[in-house]
Amino acid sequence: MRRWNARRRSPSFRAIQNAGPPTAWLAVAGAAGLFAVVGLYVLGIHDRTTLIAVPFIALVAASVIDRDGWRIRLATGELADAQRRRWTWGRPPADQLSAETWLSTHVDAPLIDRASVLVTAGRPIEARVLLGQAVATTPEETVRLERMRLTIEAGLGEAALDEHAIDAFTRLPELAAISAPERRYHQLSLAWSMAWFQIHGHRPWRTAFADALRTLGPFRPPLRYLVFHAIQQLALPIAYLLAWLILGWLGIVDWLG
């Protein structure tokens, strides 16, 4: 239960919950579907399947046309897969509790990896001290160190990790010296760090994150991530349909009648 509570409060979990579609869109779609049902009924259309299908279609439409929500979900799915493939020290921690466990069991991990996990654990001061001991010898290492430095400064509240910081990062000379896929990964990772801190601070994050992702797409997460995020994006219409199916199976409503 303690681990579940830690995971539920983590910015990563909250991002999955709130990536989209916006609640207001779903409310409007639900209201429009309800008004359409009333209108159809008044016009003499009493077929239960049709009347039940109308709000479902409205909710699906609101979920499907949410381009920002899909962009965020596809991007975070691709990033999660890339991080798992790059991470060679156990499972990447996603919340404070798992980060503390990781730190205690991977004391011999590289400095920059431990610094990254210290940020997740909510210990940015220690992360900065550790990062200061790391030395970059290649453009790739320089880019990663600079990305981590920006992330740690944001964690300490010393600098805002916003679109201006991301723009400055893209002008880093070493960034042009690395491969295009590597460059895209670091830009995507920094954009997610920006969203992570905004979510952690209970500030609006969805629009800014979606805007930061526009030039980095298209995103191609593995099928398992695509299916998972599609279910999340369509969660309300799926729940609506399942509710009617259960009611029909229990014999409470003959919705095919």
FIKOLZA-1660 file (N, C-alpha, C; in steps of 0.1 Angstrom, whole numbers, plus 5000, padded with zeros to 4 digits):
% residues 257
   i   px   py   pz ch aa at
   1 5008 4988 5000  A  M  N
   1 5000 5000 5000  A  M CA
   1 5009 5013 5000  A  M  C
   2 5020 5012 5007  A  R  N
   2 5028 5024 5008  A  R CA
   2 5034 5027 4994  A  R  C
   3 5039 5016 4987  A  R  N
   3 5044 5018 4974  A  R CA
   3 5034 5023 4964  A  R  C
   4 5022 5018 4965  A  W  N
   4 5011 5022 4957  A  W CA
   4 5008 5037 4959  A  W  C
   5 5008 5041 4971  A  N  N
   5 5005 5056 4974  A  N CA
   5 5016 5064 4969  A  N  C
   6 5029 5060 4970  A  A  N
   6 5040 5067 4964  A  A CA
   6 5039 5068 4949  A  A  C
   7 5035 5057 4943  A  R  N
   7 5034 5057 4928  A  R CA
   7 5022 5066 4924  A  R  C
   8 5011 5066 4931  A  R  N
   8 5000 5074 4928  A  R CA
   8 5002 5089 4929  A  R  C
   9 5011 5093 4938  A  R  N
   9 5014 5107 4940  A  R CA
   9 5025 5112 4930  A  R  C
  10 5032 5103 4924  A  S  N
  10 5043 5106 4915  A  S CA
  10 5038 5114 4903  A  S  C
  11 5046 5124 4898  A  P  N
  11 5043 5131 4886  A  P CA
  11 5041 5122 4874  A  P  C
  12 5048 5111 4873  A  S  N
  12 5047 5102 4862  A  S CA
  12 5033 5096 4861  A  S  C
  13 5028 5092 4873  A  F  N
  13 5015 5086 4874  A  F CA
  13 5004 5097 4871  A  F  C
  14 5006 5109 4876  A  R  N
  14 4996 5119 4874  A  R CA
  14 4996 5124 4860  A  R  C
  15 5007 5123 4853  A  A  N
  15 5008 5127 4839  A  A CA
  15 4999 5117 4831  A  A  C
  16 5000 5104 4834  A  I  N
  16 4991 5094 4827  A  I CA
  16 4977 5097 4829  A  I  C
  17 4973 5101 4841  A  Q  N
  17 4959 5104 4845  A  Q CA
  17 4954 5116 4838  A  Q  C
  18 4962 5126 4836  A  N  N
  18 4957 5139 4832  A  N CA
  18 4962 5144 4818  A  N  C
  19 4968 5135 4811  A  A  N
  19 4973 5138 4798  A  A CA
  19 4962 5143 4788  A  A  C
  20 4950 5137 4790  A  G  N
  20 4939 5140 4782  A  G CA
  20 4929 5129 4781  A  G  C
  21 4918 5131 4775  A  P  N
  21 4913 5145 4771  A  P CA
  21 4909 5153 4783  A  P  C
  22 4909 5167 4781  A  P  N
  22 4905 5176 4792  A  P CA
  22 4891 5172 4797  A  P  C
  23 4890 5174 4810  A  T  N
  23 4877 5171 4817  A  T CA
  23 4865 5179 4810  A  T  C
  24 4869 5192 4807  A  A  N
  24 4858 5200 4801  A  A CA
  24 4853 5195 4788  A  A  C
  25 4862 5189 4780  A  W  N
  25 4858 5183 4767  A  W CA
  25 4849 5172 4770  A  W  C
  26 4852 5163 4779  A  L  N
  26 4844 5152 4782  A  L CA
  26 4830 5156 4787  A  L  C
  27 4830 5167 4796  A  A  N
  27 4817 5172 4801  A  A CA
  27 4808 5177 4790  A  A  C
  28 4814 5184 4780  A  V  N
  28 4807 5190 4769  A  V CA
  28 4802 5178 4760  A  V  C
  29 4810 5168 4758  A  A  N
  29 4806 5157 4750  A  A CA
  29 4795 5149 4756  A  A  C
  30 4796 5147 4769  A  G  N
  30 4786 5140 4776  A  G CA
  30 4772 5147 4776  A  G  C
  31 4773 5161 4778  A  A  N
  31 4761 5169 4777  A  A CA
  31 4755 5168 4763  A  A  C
  32 4763 5170 4753  A  A  N
  32 4758 5169 4739  A  A CA
  32 4752 5156 4736  A  A  C
  33 4758 5145 4741  A  G  N
  33 4752 5132 4739  A  G CA
  33 4739 5130 4746  A  G  C
  34 4738 5136 4758  A  L  N
  34 4725 5135 4765  A  L CA
  34 4714 5143 4758  A  L  C
  35 4717 5155 4753  A  F  N
  35 4708 5163 4746  A  F CA
  35 4703 5156 4733  A  F  C
  36 4713 5150 4727  A  A  N
  36 4710 5143 4714  A  A CA
  36 4700 5131 4717  A  A  C
  37 4703 5124 4728  A  V  N
  37 4694 5113 4732  A  V CA
  37 4680 5118 4734  A  V  C
  38 4679 5129 4741  A  V  N
  38 4665 5135 4744  A  V CA
  38 4659 5139 4731  A  V  C
  39 4666 5145 4722  A  G  N
  39 4661 5149 4709  A  G CA
  39 4656 5138 4701  A  G  C
  40 4664 5127 4700  A  L  N
  40 4660 5115 4693  A  L CA
  40 4648 5109 4698  A  L  C
  41 4647 5108 4711  A  Y  N
  41 4635 5102 4718  A  Y CA
  41 4623 5110 4715  A  Y  C
  42 4624 5123 4715  A  V  N
  42 4612 5132 4712  A  V CA
  42 4608 5130 4698  A  V  C
  43 4618 5128 4689  A  L  N
  43 4615 5126 4675  A  L CA
  43 4609 5112 4672  A  L  C
  44 4608 5103 4682  A  G  N
  44 4602 5090 4680  A  G CA
  44 4612 5079 4679  A  G  C
  45 4625 5081 4681  A  I  N
  45 4635 5071 4680  A  I CA
  45 4637 5065 4694  A  I  C
  46 4632 5053 4696  A  H  N
  46 4632 5047 4709  A  H CA
  46 4641 5035 4710  A  H  C
  47 4648 5032 4699  A  D  N
  47 4657 5020 4700  A  D CA
  47 4668 5022 4710  A  D  C
  48 4668 5013 4720  A  R  N
  48 4678 5015 4731  A  R CA
  48 4692 5015 4727  A  R  C
  49 4695 5006 4718  A  T  N
  49 4709 5005 4713  A  T CA
  49 4714 5018 4707  A  T  C
  50 4705 5024 4699  A  T  N
  50 4709 5037 4693  A  T CA
  50 4710 5048 4703  A  T  C
  51 4701 5048 4713  A  L  N
  51 4702 5059 4723  A  L CA
  51 4714 5057 4732  A  L  C
  52 4718 5045 4735  A  I  N
  52 4729 5042 4743  A  I CA
  52 4742 5046 4735  A  I  C
  53 4742 5043 4722  A  A  N
  53 4754 5045 4714  A  A CA
  53 4757 5060 4712  A  A  C
  54 4747 5068 4712  A  V  N
  54 4750 5083 4709  A  V CA
  54 4759 5089 4719  A  V  C
  55 4757 5088 4732  A  P  N
  55 4767 5094 4742  A  P CA
  55 4781 5087 4740  A  P  C
  56 4781 5074 4737  A  F  N
  56 4794 5067 4736  A  F CA
  56 4801 5073 4724  A  F  C
  57 4795 5075 4713  A  I  N
  57 4801 5081 4701  A  I CA
  57 4806 5095 4704  A  I  C
  58 4799 5103 4712  A  A  N
  58 4803 5117 4715  A  A CA
  58 4815 5116 4724  A  A  C
  59 4816 5107 4734  A  L  N
  59 4828 5106 4743  A  L CA
  59 4840 5101 4735  A  L  C
  60 4838 5092 4726  A  V  N
  60 4849 5087 4717  A  V CA
  60 4854 5098 4709  A  V  C
  61 4845 5106 4703  A  A  N
  61 4850 5117 4694  A  A CA
  61 4858 5127 4702  A  A  C
  62 4854 5131 4715  A  A  N
  62 4861 5140 4723  A  A CA
  62 4875 5135 4726  A  A  C
  63 4876 5122 4728  A  S  N
  63 4889 5115 4731  A  S CA
  63 4898 5115 4719  A  S  C
  64 4892 5112 4708  A  V  N
  64 4901 5110 4696  A  V CA
  64 4906 5123 4690  A  V  C
  65 4898 5134 4691  A  I  N
  65 4903 5146 4685  A  I CA
  65 4912 5154 4694  A  I  C
  66 4915 5149 4706  A  D  N
  66 4924 5156 4715  A  D CA
  66 4938 5154 4710  A  D  C
  67 4943 5162 4701  A  R  N
  67 4956 5160 4696  A  R CA
  67 4967 5162 4706  A  R  C
  68 4966 5171 4715  A  D  N
  68 4976 5173 4725  A  D CA
  68 4977 5161 4734  A  D  C
  69 4966 5155 4738  A  G  N
  69 4966 5143 4746  A  G CA
  69 4973 5132 4740  A  G  C
  70 4970 5129 4727  A  W  N
  70 4977 5119 4720  A  W CA
  70 4992 5121 4718  A  W  C
  71 4995 5134 4715  A  R  N
  71 5009 5137 4714  A  R CA
  71 5017 5135 4727  A  R  C
  72 5011 5139 4738  A  I  N
  72 5018 5137 4751  A  I CA
  72 5019 5122 4754  A  I  C
  73 5009 5114 4751  A  R  N
  73 5009 5100 4754  A  R CA
  73 5019 5092 4745  A  R  C
  74 5019 5095 4733  A  L  N
  74 5028 5089 4724  A  L CA
  74 5043 5092 4727  A  L  C
  75 5045 5105 4731  A  A  N
  75 5059 5110 4734  A  A CA
  75 5064 5103 4747  A  A  C
  76 5055 5103 4757  A  T  N
  76 5060 5097 4770  A  T CA
  76 5061 5082 4769  A  T  C
  77 5053 5076 4760  A  G  N
  77 5055 5061 4758  A  G CA
  77 5068 5059 4751  A  G  C
  78 5072 5067 4741  A  E  N
  78 5084 5065 4734  A  E CA
  78 5096 5068 4743  A  E  C
  79 5095 5078 4751  A  L  N
  79 5106 5082 4761  A  L CA
  79 5107 5071 4771  A  L  C
  80 5096 5066 4777  A  A  N
  80 5097 5055 4787  A  A CA
  80 5104 5043 4781  A  A  C
  81 5101 5039 4769  A  D  N
  81 5108 5028 4763  A  D CA
  81 5123 5031 4761  A  D  C
  82 5126 5043 4756  A  A  N
  82 5140 5046 4754  A  A CA
  82 5148 5046 4767  A  A  C
  83 5142 5051 4778  A  Q  N
  83 5149 5051 4791  A  Q CA
  83 5151 5037 4796  A  Q  C
  84 5141 5029 4794  A  R  N
  84 5143 5015 4799  A  R CA
  84 5154 5008 4791  A  R  C
  85 5155 5010 4778  A  R  N
  85 5166 5004 4770  A  R CA
  85 5179 5010 4774  A  R  C
  86 5180 5022 4777  A  R  N
  86 5193 5028 4780  A  R CA
  86 5197 5025 4795  A  R  C
  87 5188 5023 4803  A  W  N
  87 5191 5022 4818  A  W CA
  87 5196 5008 4820  A  W  C
  88 5208 5007 4825  A  T  N
  88 5214 4994 4827  A  T CA
  88 5216 4990 4842  A  T  C
  89 5210 4998 4851  A  W  N
  89 5211 4996 4865  A  W CA
  89 5198 4993 4871  A  W  C
  90 5193 4981 4868  A  G  N
  90 5180 4977 4874  A  G CA
  90 5168 4984 4867  A  G  C
  91 5157 4986 4874  A  R  N
  91 5145 4992 4868  A  R CA
  91 5145 5007 4871  A  R  C
  92 5143 5015 4861  A  P  N
  92 5143 5030 4863  A  P CA
  92 5132 5034 4874  A  P  C
  93 5136 5040 4885  A  P  N
  93 5126 5044 4895  A  P CA
  93 5117 5055 4890  A  P  C
  94 5104 5054 4893  A  A  N
  94 5094 5064 4888  A  A CA
  94 5089 5072 4899  A  A  C
  95 5092 5069 4912  A  D  N
  95 5086 5077 4923  A  D CA
  95 5097 5078 4934  A  D  C
  96 5094 5085 4944  A  Q  N
  96 5103 5088 4955  A  Q CA
  96 5108 5076 4962  A  Q  C
  97 5098 5067 4965  A  L  N
  97 5101 5055 4973  A  L CA
  97 5110 5045 4965  A  L  C
  98 5107 5043 4953  A  S  N
  98 5115 5034 4945  A  S CA
  98 5128 5040 4942  A  S  C
  99 5129 5053 4941  A  A  N
  99 5142 5060 4940  A  A CA
  99 5151 5057 4952  A  A  C
 100 5146 5058 4964  A  E  N
 100 5154 5056 4976  A  E CA
 100 5158 5042 4976  A  E  C
 101 5150 5032 4972  A  T  N
 101 5154 5018 4972  A  T CA
 101 5165 5016 4962  A  T  C
 102 5164 5022 4950  A  W  N
 102 5174 5021 4940  A  W CA
 102 5187 5026 4945  A  W  C
 103 5187 5038 4951  A  L  N
 103 5200 5044 4956  A  L CA
 103 5207 5035 4966  A  L  C
 104 5199 5028 4974  A  S  N
 104 5205 5020 4985  A  S CA
 104 5211 5007 4979  A  S  C
 105 5206 5003 4967  A  T  N
 105 5210 4990 4962  A  T CA
 105 5219 4991 4950  A  T  C
 106 5222 5004 4945  A  H  N
 106 5231 5006 4934  A  H CA
 106 5241 5016 4938  A  H  C
 107 5249 5014 4948  A  V  N
 107 5258 5024 4953  A  V CA
 107 5270 5025 4943  A  V  C
 108 5272 5016 4934  A  D  N
 108 5283 5016 4925  A  D CA
 108 5279 5021 4911  A  D  C
 109 5267 5026 4910  A  A  N
 109 5263 5031 4897  A  A CA
 109 5270 5044 4893  A  A  C
 110 5271 5048 4880  A  P  N
 110 5278 5060 4876  A  P CA
 110 5272 5072 4883  A  P  C
 111 5281 5082 4885  A  L  N
 111 5277 5094 4892  A  L CA
 111 5264 5101 4886  A  L  C
 112 5264 5102 4873  A  I  N
 112 5253 5109 4866  A  I CA
 112 5240 5102 4868  A  I  C
 113 5241 5088 4868  A  D  N
 113 5229 5080 4870  A  D CA
 113 5224 5082 4885  A  D  C
 114 5233 5082 4894  A  R  N
 114 5228 5084 4908  A  R CA
 114 5223 5098 4910  A  R  C
 115 5229 5108 4903  A  A  N
 115 5224 5122 4904  A  A CA
 115 5210 5123 4899  A  A  C
 116 5207 5116 4888  A  S  N
 116 5194 5116 4882  A  S CA
 116 5184 5110 4891  A  S  C
 117 5187 5099 4898  A  V  N
 117 5178 5092 4907  A  V CA
 117 5176 5101 4920  A  V  C
 118 5186 5108 4924  A  L  N
 118 5185 5117 4935  A  L CA
 118 5175 5128 4933  A  L  C
 119 5174 5132 4921  A  V  N
 119 5164 5142 4917  A  V CA
 119 5150 5136 4919  A  V  C
 120 5148 5124 4914  A  T  N
 120 5135 5117 4916  A  T CA
 120 5132 5115 4930  A  T  C
 121 5142 5113 4938  A  A  N
 121 5141 5110 4953  A  A CA
 121 5138 5123 4960  A  A  C
 122 5138 5135 4953  A  G  N
 122 5136 5147 4960  A  G CA
 122 5148 5152 4968  A  G  C
 123 5160 5149 4963  A  R  N
 123 5172 5153 4970  A  R CA
 123 5182 5160 4960  A  R  C
 124 5177 5172 4954  A  P  N
 124 5185 5179 4944  A  P CA
 124 5198 5185 4949  A  P  C
 125 5199 5188 4961  A  I  N
 125 5212 5194 4966  A  I CA
 125 5223 5183 4966  A  I  C
 126 5219 5171 4970  A  E  N
 126 5229 5160 4969  A  E CA
 126 5232 5157 4955  A  E  C
 127 5222 5158 4946  A  A  N
 127 5224 5155 4932  A  A CA
 127 5234 5165 4926  A  A  C
 128 5232 5177 4929  A  R  N
 128 5242 5187 4924  A  R CA
 128 5256 5185 4928  A  R  C
 129 5258 5181 4941  A  V  N
 129 5271 5178 4946  A  V CA
 129 5277 5166 4938  A  V  C
 130 5269 5156 4936  A  L  N
 130 5274 5144 4929  A  L CA
 130 5277 5148 4915  A  L  C
 131 5268 5156 4908  A  L  N
 131 5270 5159 4894  A  L CA
 131 5283 5167 4892  A  L  C
 132 5286 5175 4902  A  G  N
 132 5298 5183 4902  A  G CA
 132 5311 5175 4901  A  G  C
 133 5310 5163 4905  A  Q  N
 133 5322 5154 4904  A  Q CA
 133 5323 5147 4891  A  Q  C
 134 5313 5147 4883  A  A  N
 134 5313 5141 4870  A  A CA
 134 5321 5149 4860  A  A  C
 135 5328 5142 4851  A  V  N
 135 5336 5149 4841  A  V CA
 135 5332 5144 4827  A  V  C
 136 5329 5153 4818  A  A  N
 136 5325 5149 4804  A  A CA
 136 5337 5148 4795  A  A  C
 137 5338 5138 4788  A  T  N
 137 5349 5136 4778  A  T CA
 137 5345 5135 4764  A  T  C
 138 5332 5135 4762  A  T  N
 138 5326 5134 4748  A  T CA
 138 5314 5144 4747  A  T  C
 139 5311 5147 4734  A  P  N
 139 5299 5156 4733  A  P CA
 139 5287 5150 4739  A  P  C
 140 5285 5137 4738  A  E  N
 140 5273 5131 4744  A  E CA
 140 5272 5133 4759  A  E  C
 141 5284 5131 4765  A  E  N
 141 5284 5132 4780  A  E CA
 141 5282 5147 4784  A  E  C
 142 5287 5156 4776  A  T  N
 142 5285 5171 4779  A  T CA
 142 5271 5174 4778  A  T  C
 143 5264 5169 4767  A  V  N
 143 5250 5172 4766  A  V CA
 143 5242 5166 4778  A  V  C
 144 5245 5154 4781  A  R  N
 144 5238 5148 4793  A  R CA
 144 5240 5156 4806  A  R  C
 145 5252 5160 4808  A  L  N
 145 5255 5167 4820  A  L CA
 145 5248 5181 4820  A  L  C
 146 5247 5187 4809  A  E  N
 146 5240 5200 4808  A  E CA
 146 5225 5198 4811  A  E  C
 147 5220 5188 4805  A  R  N
 147 5206 5185 4807  A  R CA
 147 5203 5182 4822  A  R  C
 148 5212 5175 4828  A  M  N
 148 5210 5172 4843  A  M CA
 148 5212 5184 4851  A  M  C
 149 5221 5193 4847  A  R  N
 149 5224 5205 4854  A  R CA
 149 5211 5214 4854  A  R  C
 150 5205 5215 4842  A  L  N
 150 5192 5223 4841  A  L CA
 150 5181 5217 4850  A  L  C
 151 5181 5204 4850  A  T  N
 151 5170 5197 4858  A  T CA
 151 5173 5199 4873  A  T  C
 152 5185 5198 4877  A  I  N
 152 5188 5200 4891  A  I CA
 152 5185 5214 4896  A  I  C
 153 5189 5224 4888  A  E  N
 153 5187 5238 4891  A  E CA
 153 5172 5241 4892  A  E  C
 154 5164 5234 4884  A  A  N
 154 5149 5236 4885  A  A CA
 154 5144 5229 4898  A  A  C
 155 5150 5218 4901  A  G  N
 155 5146 5211 4914  A  G CA
 155 5150 5220 4926  A  G  C
 156 5160 5227 4925  A  L  N
 156 5164 5236 4937  A  L CA
 156 5157 5250 4936  A  L  C
 157 5149 5252 4926  A  G  N
 157 5142 5265 4925  A  G CA
 157 5151 5276 4921  A  G  C
 158 5163 5273 4916  A  E  N
 158 5172 5284 4912  A  E CA
 158 5170 5289 4898  A  E  C
 159 5164 5281 4890  A  A  N
 159 5161 5285 4876  A  A CA
 159 5149 5278 4871  A  A  C
 160 5141 5285 4863  A  A  N
 160 5129 5279 4858  A  A CA
 160 5133 5270 4846  A  A  C
 161 5127 5258 4846  A  L  N
 161 5129 5249 4835  A  L CA
 161 5117 5251 4826  A  L  C
 162 5118 5261 4817  A  D  N
 162 5107 5264 4808  A  D CA
 162 5111 5264 4794  A  D  C
 163 5103 5270 4785  A  E  N
 163 5106 5270 4771  A  E CA
 163 5118 5277 4768  A  E  C
 164 5122 5288 4776  A  H  N
 164 5134 5295 4773  A  H CA
 164 5146 5287 4777  A  H  C
 165 5146 5279 4787  A  A  N
 165 5157 5270 4791  A  A CA
 165 5158 5259 4780  A  A  C
 166 5147 5254 4775  A  I  N
 166 5148 5244 4765  A  I CA
 166 5154 5250 4752  A  I  C
 167 5150 5262 4749  A  D  N
 167 5156 5269 4737  A  D CA
 167 5171 5271 4738  A  D  C
 168 5175 5275 4750  A  A  N
 168 5190 5276 4753  A  A CA
 168 5197 5263 4751  A  A  C
 169 5190 5252 4756  A  F  N
 169 5197 5239 4755  A  F CA
 169 5198 5235 4740  A  F  C
 170 5189 5238 4732  A  T  N
 170 5190 5234 4718  A  T CA
 170 5201 5242 4711  A  T  C
 171 5206 5253 4716  A  R  N
 171 5217 5260 4710  A  R CA
 171 5231 5256 4716  A  R  C
 172 5231 5246 4724  A  L  N
 172 5243 5240 4730  A  L CA
 172 5252 5235 4718  A  L  C
 173 5264 5240 4717  A  P  N
 173 5273 5236 4705  A  P CA
 173 5274 5220 4705  A  P  C
 174 5276 5214 4716  A  E  N
 174 5278 5199 4716  A  E CA
 174 5266 5192 4711  A  E  C
 175 5254 5198 4712  A  L  N
 175 5242 5191 4708  A  L CA
 175 5242 5189 4693  A  L  C
 176 5248 5198 4685  A  A  N
 176 5249 5197 4671  A  A CA
 176 5259 5186 4667  A  A  C
 177 5268 5182 4676  A  A  N
 177 5279 5172 4673  A  A CA
 177 5274 5158 4675  A  A  C
 178 5263 5156 4681  A  I  N
 178 5258 5142 4683  A  I CA
 178 5248 5138 4673  A  I  C
 179 5245 5125 4672  A  S  N
 179 5236 5120 4662  A  S CA
 179 5222 5126 4664  A  S  C
 180 5214 5126 4653  A  A  N
 180 5200 5132 4653  A  A CA
 180 5192 5124 4663  A  A  C
 181 5192 5110 4663  A  P  N
 181 5184 5103 4673  A  P CA
 181 5188 5106 4688  A  P  C
 182 5201 5108 4690  A  E  N
 182 5205 5111 4704  A  E CA
 182 5201 5125 4707  A  E  C
 183 5202 5134 4698  A  R  N
 183 5198 5148 4701  A  R CA
 183 5183 5149 4704  A  R  C
 184 5175 5142 4696  A  R  N
 184 5161 5142 4698  A  R CA
 184 5158 5136 4712  A  R  C
 185 5165 5125 4716  A  Y  N
 185 5162 5119 4729  A  Y CA
 185 5164 5129 4740  A  Y  C
 186 5175 5136 4740  A  H  N
 186 5179 5146 4750  A  H CA
 186 5169 5157 4751  A  H  C
 187 5164 5162 4739  A  Q  N
 187 5154 5173 4739  A  Q CA
 187 5141 5168 4744  A  Q  C
 188 5137 5156 4741  A  L  N
 188 5125 5150 4746  A  L CA
 188 5126 5148 4761  A  L  C
 189 5137 5143 4766  A  S  N
 189 5139 5141 4780  A  S CA
 189 5138 5154 4788  A  S  C
 190 5144 5164 4782  A  L  N
 190 5144 5177 4789  A  L CA
 190 5130 5183 4790  A  L  C
 191 5123 5181 4778  A  A  N
 191 5109 5186 4778  A  A CA
 191 5100 5179 4789  A  A  C
 192 5103 5166 4790  A  W  N
 192 5095 5158 4801  A  W CA
 192 5099 5163 4815  A  W  C
 193 5112 5166 4817  A  S  N
 193 5116 5171 4830  A  S CA
 193 5109 5184 4833  A  S  C
 194 5107 5193 4823  A  M  N
 194 5100 5205 4825  A  M CA
 194 5085 5202 4829  A  M  C
 195 5079 5192 4823  A  A  N
 195 5065 5189 4826  A  A CA
 195 5065 5182 4840  A  A  C
 196 5076 5174 4843  A  W  N
 196 5076 5167 4856  A  W CA
 196 5076 5177 4868  A  W  C
 197 5084 5188 4867  A  F  N
 197 5084 5198 4878  A  F CA
 197 5071 5206 4879  A  F  C
 198 5065 5208 4867  A  Q  N
 198 5052 5215 4868  A  Q CA
 198 5042 5207 4874  A  Q  C
 199 5041 5194 4871  A  I  N
 199 5032 5185 4877  A  I CA
 199 5035 5184 4892  A  I  C
 200 5047 5182 4895  A  H  N
 200 5051 5181 4909  A  H CA
 200 5047 5193 4918  A  H  C
 201 5048 5205 4911  A  G  N
 201 5044 5217 4918  A  G CA
 201 5029 5221 4917  A  G  C
 202 5021 5211 4911  A  H  N
 202 5007 5213 4909  A  H CA
 202 5004 5226 4901  A  H  C
 203 5012 5228 4891  A  R  N
 203 5010 5239 4881  A  R CA
 203 5005 5233 4868  A  R  C
 204 4999 5242 4860  A  P  N
 204 4994 5237 4846  A  P CA
 204 5006 5233 4838  A  P  C
 205 5005 5222 4831  A  W  N
 205 5017 5216 4824  A  W CA
 205 5013 5211 4810  A  W  C
 206 5001 5208 4808  A  R  N
 206 4997 5200 4796  A  R CA
 206 5000 5208 4783  A  R  C
 207 4996 5221 4783  A  T  N
 207 4997 5229 4770  A  T CA
 207 5012 5231 4767  A  T  C
 208 5020 5235 4778  A  A  N
 208 5034 5238 4775  A  A CA
 208 5041 5226 4771  A  A  C
 209 5038 5215 4777  A  F  N
 209 5045 5202 4773  A  F CA
 209 5042 5198 4759  A  F  C
 210 5029 5199 4755  A  A  N
 210 5025 5196 4742  A  A CA
 210 5031 5205 4731  A  A  C
 211 5033 5218 4735  A  D  N
 211 5039 5228 4726  A  D CA
 211 5054 5224 4724  A  D  C
 212 5061 5220 4735  A  A  N
 212 5075 5216 4734  A  A CA
 212 5077 5204 4726  A  A  C
 213 5067 5196 4724  A  L  N
 213 5068 5183 4717  A  L CA
 213 5065 5185 4702  A  L  C
 214 5060 5196 4698  A  R  N
 214 5055 5197 4684  A  R CA
 214 5066 5195 4674  A  R  C
 215 5078 5200 4676  A  T  N
 215 5089 5199 4667  A  T CA
 215 5097 5186 4668  A  T  C
 216 5093 5177 4678  A  L  N
 216 5101 5165 4680  A  L CA
 216 5094 5152 4674  A  L  C
 217 5081 5154 4670  A  G  N
 217 5074 5142 4665  A  G CA
 217 5078 5139 4651  A  G  C
 218 5072 5128 4645  A  P  N
 218 5062 5120 4651  A  P CA
 218 5068 5110 4661  A  P  C
 219 5060 5105 4670  A  F  N
 219 5065 5096 4680  A  F CA
 219 5060 5082 4677  A  F  C
 220 5068 5072 4680  A  R  N
 220 5065 5058 4676  A  R CA
 220 5068 5049 4688  A  R  C
 221 5060 5049 4698  A  P  N
 221 5062 5040 4710  A  P CA
 221 5059 5025 4706  A  P  C
 222 5065 5016 4713  A  P  N
 222 5062 5002 4710  A  P CA
 222 5047 4999 4712  A  P  C
 223 5042 4988 4706  A  L  N
 223 5028 4985 4706  A  L CA
 223 5022 4985 4720  A  L  C
 224 5029 4979 4730  A  R  N
 224 5024 4977 4744  A  R CA
 224 5021 4991 4750  A  R  C
 225 5030 5001 4747  A  Y  N
 225 5028 5014 4752  A  Y CA
 225 5016 5021 4745  A  Y  C
 226 5015 5019 4732  A  L  N
 226 5005 5024 4724  A  L CA
 226 4991 5020 4729  A  L  C
 227 4990 5006 4731  A  V  N
 227 4977 5001 4736  A  V CA
 227 4974 5006 4750  A  V  C
 228 4984 5007 4759  A  F  N
 228 4982 5012 4773  A  F CA
 228 4977 5026 4772  A  F  C
 229 4983 5035 4765  A  H  N
 229 4979 5049 4764  A  H CA
 229 4966 5051 4757  A  H  C
 230 4963 5043 4747  A  A  N
 230 4950 5044 4740  A  A CA
 230 4939 5040 4750  A  A  C
 231 4941 5030 4758  A  I  N
 231 4931 5027 4768  A  I CA
 231 4929 5039 4778  A  I  C
 232 4940 5045 4782  A  Q  N
 232 4939 5056 4791  A  Q CA
 232 4932 5068 4784  A  Q  C
 233 4935 5071 4772  A  Q  N
 233 4929 5082 4765  A  Q CA
 233 4914 5080 4763  A  Q  C
 234 4910 5067 4761  A  L  N
 234 4896 5064 4758  A  L CA
 234 4889 5058 4771  A  L  C
 235 4895 5061 4782  A  A  N
 235 4890 5054 4795  A  A CA
 235 4875 5057 4798  A  A  C
 236 4871 5069 4796  A  L  N
 236 4857 5072 4799  A  L CA
 236 4847 5065 4790  A  L  C
 237 4849 5066 4776  A  P  N
 237 4839 5059 4768  A  P CA
 237 4840 5044 4770  A  P  C
 238 4852 5038 4773  A  I  N
 238 4853 5024 4776  A  I CA
 238 4845 5021 4789  A  I  C
 239 4847 5029 4799  A  A  N
 239 4839 5027 4811  A  A CA
 239 4824 5028 4809  A  A  C
 240 4820 5037 4801  A  Y  N
 240 4806 5039 4798  A  Y CA
 240 4800 5027 4791  A  Y  C
 241 4808 5021 4781  A  L  N
 241 4803 5010 4774  A  L CA
 241 4803 4997 4783  A  L  C
 242 4813 4996 4791  A  L  N
 242 4814 4984 4801  A  L CA
 242 4802 4985 4811  A  L  C
 243 4799 4997 4815  A  A  N
 243 4788 4998 4825  A  A CA
 243 4775 4993 4819  A  A  C
 244 4772 4996 4806  A  W  N
 244 4760 4992 4800  A  W CA
 244 4760 4977 4797  A  W  C
 245 4772 4972 4793  A  L  N
 245 4774 4957 4791  A  L CA
 245 4771 4949 4804  A  L  C
 246 4776 4954 4815  A  I  N
 246 4774 4948 4828  A  I CA
 246 4759 4948 4832  A  I  C
 247 4753 4960 4830  A  L  N
 247 4739 4961 4833  A  L CA
 247 4731 4951 4825  A  L  C
 248 4734 4950 4812  A  G  N
 248 4727 4940 4804  A  G CA
 248 4730 4926 4808  A  G  C
 249 4742 4923 4812  A  W  N
 249 4746 4909 4816  A  W CA
 249 4738 4905 4829  A  W  C
 250 4737 4915 4838  A  L  N
 250 4730 4913 4850  A  L CA
 250 4714 4912 4848  A  L  C
 251 4710 4916 4836  A  G  N
 251 4696 4916 4834  A  G CA
 251 4688 4928 4839  A  G  C
 252 4696 4938 4843  A  I  N
 252 4690 4950 4849  A  I CA
 252 4684 4959 4837  A  I  C
 253 4691 4959 4826  A  V  N
 253 4687 4967 4814  A  V CA
 253 4688 4958 4802  A  V  C
 254 4677 4957 4794  A  D  N
 254 4677 4950 4782  A  D CA
 254 4681 4960 4771  A  D  C
 255 4694 4964 4770  A  W  N
 255 4697 4975 4762  A  W CA
 255 4698 4971 4747  A  W  C
 256 4696 4958 4744  A  L  N
 256 4695 4954 4730  A  L CA
 256 4680 4953 4725  A  L  C
 257 4671 4956 4735  A  G  N
 257 4657 4955 4732  A  G CA
 257 4652 4967 4725  A  G  C
% end
